[in-house]
Amino acid sequence: RFCQAGMLYRPTREKDVEVLKDYAYKMLKSTGHEEISLSSLSSSDYSHLRELVTFLIDEFKSQGINISLPSLRIDAFSLDVMGQVQDIRKSSLTFAPEAGSQRMRNVINKGLTVEDIIGGAGQAFDGGWNKVKLYFMLGLPTETEEDMRAIPELADQIARRYYEIPKDQRNGKCQITTSTSFFIPKPFTPFQWARMYTNEEYISRAAIVKHAFNEQLNRKSLKYHWHDAEVTVLEGVFARGDRKTSEVIKEAYRLGCLYDSWSDQFDNEKWMQAFENTGIDIAFYNLRERSLDEVFPWDFIDIGVTKEFLKQEWNHAMNAEVTPNCRMKCSGCGVAKWKGGVCIESKN
């Protein structure tokens, strides 16, 4: 429900596996790179993943090419695929539970259970991995301190699963690296009505998680990083901004903000000055929950998914209700009118 791409790019359509094989061959031949990454919003949802990975390994193994599989969903991850990939070069696996507690995962419609997560990590550990990266979000709608503390608790559970393996069969110590970014509501998503928080509130939330990490049994195997809160506030304004916010960008440029995507160049004071000089109120864009009847600057754009469906999903989120995947059941989001992808395939 937080993912803009998951709404904009509906309906689900898969690229032909032979086309991907051809792309891989041509890219590696053209660039000289030593790694190919299967990049997707959810790589493990691709129905020909095993065939594609097998081809890449058979074709490029002798050249020492590493195969990277980011964006894997733990509950759909194939042990067979993992076993094949690890033959080339052992690296860390990246999983994105997004939220620590089950209630919070239901709110965002992630649909993962603790059993799915621990089971998937356990399969990875049994397959020889000892490094796992976990991605979460802080500041999601309805989030409580209990939800925040559930993040390090889940990381610790994963580490415990590793240490259940007999010592003589382990690959050294495990390393669970957890990163949190702060949630930013996006247009065309069920969370476009959600509020954000101040810089100080975000830092406070990250501090709660940081302190909870220090309390975990396996804290020496756990690392924690969090996103810059000042940048989050700016991203929040421009993610749902109207034409007025262009004046802030122009003023920030005039004040010398040029390469602010680089942290060493970012100057938050200049940005705050730009807001002050233009009279644009950050709180108006970030600190209020929008009413369901508010007219948005982007409402005139038709992405297929209807605003009524997004409202329905917002209400489901507030009640922590899960909506089935499109391949399991049609929820009537509106994109069937495009007459393509899974909307048609599911009827055949």
C-alpha positions as CSV (number, residue, x, y, z in Angstrom):
1,R,0.0,0.0,0.0
2,F,3.0,2.4,0.3
3,C,4.5,1.4,-3.1
4,Q,3.8,3.8,-5.9
5,A,5.3,1.6,-8.5
6,G,3.0,-1.3,-7.5
7,M,0.0,0.9,-8.4
8,L,1.4,2.8,-11.4
9,Y,2.7,-0.2,-13.2
10,R,-0.4,-2.4,-13.0
11,P,-1.4,-4.8,-14.4
12,T,1.4,-7.3,-13.7
13,R,3.1,-8.2,-17.0
14,E,6.2,-10.5,-17.4
15,K,9.0,-10.1,-19.9
16,D,9.6,-13.2,-22.0
17,V,12.5,-15.2,-20.5
18,E,14.2,-15.6,-23.9
19,V,14.3,-11.7,-24.2
20,L,16.0,-11.5,-20.7
21,K,18.5,-14.1,-21.7
22,D,19.4,-12.1,-24.7
23,Y,19.6,-8.9,-22.7
24,A,22.0,-10.5,-20.2
25,Y,24.3,-11.8,-22.9
26,K,24.5,-8.5,-24.7
27,M,25.0,-6.4,-21.5
28,L,27.8,-8.5,-20.2
29,K,29.5,-8.6,-23.5
30,S,29.2,-4.8,-24.0
31,T,30.2,-3.6,-20.5
32,G,32.8,-6.0,-19.2
33,H,31.1,-6.0,-15.8
34,E,31.6,-9.0,-13.5
35,E,28.1,-9.0,-12.0
36,I,24.6,-9.1,-13.3
37,S,21.7,-8.1,-11.1
38,L,18.1,-9.4,-11.6
39,S,16.4,-6.2,-10.6
40,S,12.7,-6.1,-10.0
41,L,10.2,-4.8,-7.4
42,S,9.9,-8.5,-6.4
43,S,12.3,-10.8,-8.2
44,S,10.9,-14.0,-6.7
45,D,7.5,-13.3,-8.3
46,Y,9.0,-13.8,-11.8
47,S,7.6,-17.2,-12.8
48,H,10.7,-18.1,-14.9
49,L,13.2,-17.1,-12.3
50,R,14.7,-20.5,-11.8
51,E,15.1,-21.0,-15.6
52,L,16.8,-17.6,-16.0
53,V,19.2,-18.1,-13.1
54,T,20.1,-21.6,-14.3
55,F,20.9,-20.1,-17.8
56,L,23.0,-17.3,-16.3
57,I,25.0,-19.7,-14.2
58,D,25.6,-22.2,-17.0
59,E,26.5,-19.5,-19.5
60,F,28.7,-17.3,-17.4
61,K,30.0,-19.4,-14.4
62,S,33.3,-20.0,-16.1
63,Q,33.9,-16.3,-16.5
64,G,33.4,-15.7,-12.7
65,I,30.3,-13.6,-13.2
66,N,28.4,-13.0,-10.0
67,I,24.6,-13.2,-10.0
68,S,22.8,-10.8,-7.7
69,L,19.2,-11.3,-6.7
70,P,17.9,-8.2,-4.8
71,S,14.3,-7.6,-3.8
72,L,13.5,-11.2,-2.9
73,R,10.4,-11.9,-0.9
74,I,11.3,-14.3,1.8
75,D,8.2,-16.4,1.6
76,A,8.6,-17.0,-2.1
77,F,12.3,-17.6,-2.2
78,S,13.4,-20.8,-3.8
79,L,16.1,-22.9,-2.0
80,D,17.0,-24.4,-5.3
81,V,17.7,-20.9,-6.8
82,M,19.7,-19.9,-3.7
83,G,21.8,-23.1,-3.9
84,Q,22.6,-22.4,-7.5
85,V,23.6,-18.7,-7.0
86,Q,25.9,-19.5,-4.0
87,D,28.0,-21.7,-6.3
88,I,29.5,-18.6,-7.9
89,R,30.3,-16.3,-5.1
90,K,28.8,-16.1,-1.6
91,S,27.4,-12.7,-0.8
92,S,24.8,-11.2,1.5
93,L,21.1,-11.8,0.9
94,T,18.7,-8.9,1.0
95,F,15.2,-9.2,2.4
96,A,12.6,-6.5,2.9
97,P,10.1,-7.3,5.7
98,E,9.3,-3.5,5.7
99,A,7.8,-3.7,9.2
100,G,8.7,-5.5,12.4
101,S,5.3,-6.5,13.8
102,Q,2.7,-8.7,12.1
103,R,0.0,-6.0,12.7
104,M,2.2,-3.4,10.9
105,R,2.9,-5.8,8.0
106,N,-0.9,-6.3,7.7
107,V,-1.4,-2.5,7.6
108,I,1.0,-2.1,4.7
109,N,-0.4,-5.3,3.1
110,K,2.9,-7.1,3.1
111,G,1.4,-10.4,3.9
112,L,4.5,-11.9,5.5
113,T,4.4,-13.9,8.7
114,V,7.2,-14.3,11.2
115,E,7.2,-18.0,10.2
116,D,7.8,-17.0,6.6
117,I,10.7,-14.7,7.5
118,I,12.4,-17.0,10.0
119,G,11.9,-19.9,7.6
120,G,13.3,-18.1,4.6
121,A,16.3,-16.9,6.6
122,G,16.8,-20.4,7.9
123,Q,16.9,-21.8,4.4
124,A,19.5,-19.3,3.5
125,F,21.6,-20.1,6.6
126,D,21.3,-23.8,5.9
127,G,22.4,-23.1,2.3
128,G,25.7,-21.6,3.6
129,W,24.9,-17.9,3.9
130,N,25.8,-16.0,7.0
131,K,25.1,-12.4,6.0
132,V,21.6,-11.0,5.7
133,K,20.5,-7.4,5.0
134,L,17.0,-6.4,6.2
135,Y,15.1,-3.3,5.1
136,F,12.3,-1.7,7.2
137,M,10.4,1.6,7.3
138,L,9.7,3.8,10.3
139,G,6.8,6.3,10.5
140,L,4.2,4.2,8.8
141,P,0.5,5.0,9.5
142,T,-0.7,3.7,12.9
143,E,2.9,2.9,14.0
144,T,3.3,2.4,17.8
145,E,6.5,2.1,19.9
146,E,5.7,-1.7,20.1
147,D,5.9,-1.8,16.3
148,M,9.3,0.0,16.3
149,R,10.8,-2.3,18.9
150,A,9.6,-5.3,16.9
151,I,12.3,-4.5,14.3
152,P,15.3,-5.3,16.4
153,E,13.4,-8.2,18.0
154,L,12.8,-9.7,14.5
155,A,16.5,-9.2,13.6
156,D,17.5,-11.0,16.8
157,Q,15.1,-13.9,16.0
158,I,16.8,-14.3,12.7
159,A,20.3,-14.3,14.3
160,R,19.0,-16.9,16.8
161,R,17.9,-19.1,13.9
162,Y,21.5,-19.0,12.6
163,Y,23.0,-20.0,16.0
164,E,20.7,-23.0,16.1
165,I,22.9,-24.6,13.4
166,P,25.6,-26.8,15.1
167,K,28.8,-24.8,15.5
168,D,30.9,-27.2,13.4
169,Q,28.4,-26.6,10.5
170,R,28.3,-22.8,10.7
171,N,30.1,-20.4,8.3
172,G,31.6,-18.3,11.1
173,K,29.5,-15.7,12.9
174,C,26.4,-14.3,11.2
175,Q,25.9,-10.6,10.4
176,I,22.4,-9.2,10.3
177,T,22.5,-5.6,8.9
178,T,19.2,-3.8,9.4
179,S,18.4,-0.5,7.7
180,T,15.4,1.7,8.2
181,S,14.2,4.5,6.0
182,F,11.4,6.9,7.0
183,F,8.1,6.4,5.3
184,I,7.2,9.0,2.7
185,P,3.6,9.0,1.4
186,K,3.4,8.9,-2.4
187,P,0.6,10.0,-4.8
188,F,-1.5,7.3,-6.4
189,T,-1.1,5.0,-3.4
190,P,-3.5,4.1,-0.6
191,F,-1.2,6.0,1.8
192,Q,-1.4,9.3,-0.1
193,W,-3.7,10.6,2.7
194,A,-1.2,9.7,5.5
195,R,0.6,12.3,7.7
196,M,4.4,12.6,8.2
197,Y,6.4,13.8,11.2
198,T,9.0,16.4,12.1
199,N,12.7,15.9,11.8
200,E,12.9,15.6,15.6
201,E,10.2,13.0,15.8
202,Y,11.9,10.8,13.1
203,I,15.2,10.9,15.0
204,S,13.3,10.0,18.2
205,R,11.8,6.9,16.4
206,A,15.3,5.8,15.1
207,A,16.6,6.2,18.7
208,I,14.0,3.9,20.1
209,V,15.0,1.3,17.5
210,K,18.7,1.8,18.2
211,H,18.3,1.4,21.9
212,A,16.2,-1.7,21.4
213,F,19.0,-3.2,19.3
214,N,21.4,-2.8,22.2
215,E,19.1,-4.8,24.4
216,Q,19.0,-7.9,22.1
217,L,20.7,-11.2,23.0
218,N,22.7,-11.4,19.8
219,R,23.5,-7.7,19.5
220,K,27.1,-8.4,18.5
221,S,25.8,-10.0,15.3
222,L,23.4,-7.1,14.6
223,K,24.1,-3.8,12.9
224,Y,21.7,-0.9,12.5
225,H,21.6,2.1,10.0
226,W,18.9,4.7,9.5
227,H,18.1,7.2,6.8
228,D,18.7,10.9,7.1
229,A,15.6,12.5,8.7
230,E,16.2,16.1,7.3
231,V,16.2,14.8,3.8
232,T,13.1,12.8,4.5
233,V,11.2,15.9,5.4
234,L,12.2,17.6,2.1
235,E,11.3,14.5,0.1
236,G,7.9,14.4,1.9
237,V,7.1,18.0,0.7
238,F,8.1,17.4,-2.9
239,A,6.6,13.9,-3.1
240,R,3.1,15.4,-2.6
241,G,3.8,19.0,-3.5
242,D,1.8,21.3,-5.8
243,R,3.0,24.0,-8.1
244,K,3.8,26.3,-5.2
245,T,6.7,24.1,-4.1
246,S,8.5,24.9,-7.3
247,E,9.2,28.3,-5.8
248,V,11.1,26.6,-2.9
249,I,13.2,24.6,-5.4
250,K,14.0,27.8,-7.3
251,E,14.9,29.7,-4.1
252,A,17.0,26.9,-2.8
253,Y,18.9,26.9,-6.1
254,R,19.4,30.7,-5.8
255,L,20.8,30.1,-2.2
256,G,23.4,27.7,-3.6
257,C,21.7,24.2,-3.3
258,L,23.1,22.4,-6.4
259,Y,24.3,18.9,-5.5
260,D,22.2,18.2,-2.5
261,S,21.6,14.5,-3.4
262,W,25.2,14.0,-2.1
263,S,25.2,14.0,1.7
264,D,28.4,16.0,1.9
265,Q,26.8,18.8,-0.2
266,F,23.4,18.8,1.5
267,D,22.8,22.0,3.5
268,N,19.5,21.8,5.4
269,E,19.7,25.3,6.7
270,K,19.6,26.7,3.1
271,W,16.5,24.6,2.4
272,M,14.8,25.8,5.5
273,Q,15.7,29.4,4.6
274,A,14.2,28.8,1.1
275,F,10.9,27.7,2.7
276,E,11.0,30.8,5.0
277,N,11.8,33.2,2.1
278,T,8.9,31.8,0.0
279,G,6.4,31.6,2.8
280,I,5.8,27.9,2.1
281,D,4.7,25.9,5.2
282,I,6.2,22.5,5.5
283,A,3.5,21.5,8.0
284,F,0.8,22.0,5.4
285,Y,2.3,19.3,3.2
286,N,3.7,16.9,5.8
287,L,2.1,17.2,9.2
288,R,-1.6,16.7,8.6
289,E,-3.6,13.6,7.7
290,R,-5.5,14.5,4.5
291,S,-9.3,14.1,4.4
292,L,-10.6,11.5,2.0
293,D,-12.5,14.2,0.0
294,E,-9.4,16.4,-0.5
295,V,-8.7,17.2,-4.1
296,F,-5.0,16.4,-4.9
297,P,-2.9,18.2,-7.5
298,W,-2.4,14.9,-9.4
299,D,-6.1,13.9,-9.4
300,F,-6.5,14.8,-13.1
301,I,-4.0,12.0,-14.1
302,D,-5.6,8.7,-14.9
303,I,-3.3,5.8,-14.0
304,G,-6.0,3.1,-14.3
305,V,-6.3,2.4,-10.5
306,T,-9.3,4.4,-9.3
307,K,-9.2,6.8,-6.3
308,E,-12.2,4.9,-4.9
309,F,-10.0,1.7,-4.8
310,L,-7.2,3.6,-3.1
311,K,-9.7,4.9,-0.5
312,Q,-10.9,1.4,0.1
313,E,-7.3,0.2,0.6
314,W,-6.7,3.1,3.0
315,N,-9.6,1.9,5.1
316,H,-8.4,-1.7,5.0
317,A,-5.0,-0.4,6.2
318,M,-6.6,1.4,9.2
319,N,-8.2,-1.9,10.1
320,A,-5.0,-3.9,9.5
321,E,-6.8,-6.0,6.8
322,V,-4.9,-7.8,4.1
323,T,-6.0,-7.6,0.4
324,P,-5.1,-10.7,-1.7
325,N,-2.5,-10.6,-4.5
326,C,-4.0,-9.9,-8.0
327,R,-3.0,-13.4,-9.1
328,M,-5.0,-14.9,-6.2
329,K,-8.1,-12.7,-6.5
330,C,-9.2,-9.5,-8.4
331,S,-10.0,-6.7,-6.0
332,G,-11.4,-4.4,-8.7
333,C,-8.7,-1.7,-8.7
334,G,-9.7,-0.5,-12.2
335,V,-6.8,-1.4,-14.4
336,A,-8.7,-4.3,-16.0
337,K,-9.8,-1.6,-18.5
338,W,-6.3,-1.7,-20.0
339,K,-7.2,-5.3,-21.0
340,G,-3.7,-6.7,-20.4
341,G,-1.4,-8.7,-18.2
342,V,-2.7,-10.6,-15.2
343,C,-6.2,-9.1,-15.6
344,I,-6.6,-11.1,-18.8
345,E,-4.4,-14.1,-17.9
346,S,-6.4,-14.8,-14.7
347,K,-9.5,-15.3,-16.8
348,N,-8.0,-17.9,-19.1
